[in-house]
Amino acid sequence: MAVVNECGERLGPGEVGEIVVRSAMSSGSYWNLPDKTEQAFFSGGWFRPNDIGYIDHEGFLFYLDRANDRITTAEGVVYPHVVETAVLRHADVSNCGVVGIGENGQQAVVAALLLKKGVKRNPALASEIIAACKSLAGHEVPRDIIVVDELPTVLGGAKVQREVLKQRIVEQGMLSR
């Protein structure tokens, strides 16, 4: 197992990238799907299960997200789970979903969040959320913060359906610009 960048090059401990595995169990192909088989492997037989994570300094693998949820900004790749974790540090946020809005390569990071019961919306909330994201790289910090009454979720609210959320944000014109 390894964690690699988009070119298939190994990343160091703590660096977030795509999880790849190589074993006898991953040496097959997709039945009658040669294009999918080609996309599913890096050279050297490394299988790409479409997951994102990192390996710590002790060699433990940490799963973060699905690779197809990545957001590609002009400054680099953003993994929504990393941003969601930072936003959830704010005491008033009960849940959030982060998506990329715009064309691939020029996407803006957008955080939609639910407030805890009894917390009222306030004008300072966006800047407070940005402050909660101080551990993130500049291109990972949400450009837009939207307070919503409901997030589309599965698994009893445990997982935000990012594609549904993205569609709602665009269709309902929720962005401030």
Summary of the structure (lengths in Angstrom):
residues: 177
radius of gyration: 17.9
end to end distance: 42.9
largest distance: 55.7
contacts: 479
relative contact order: 0.13
helix: 25%
strand: 32%
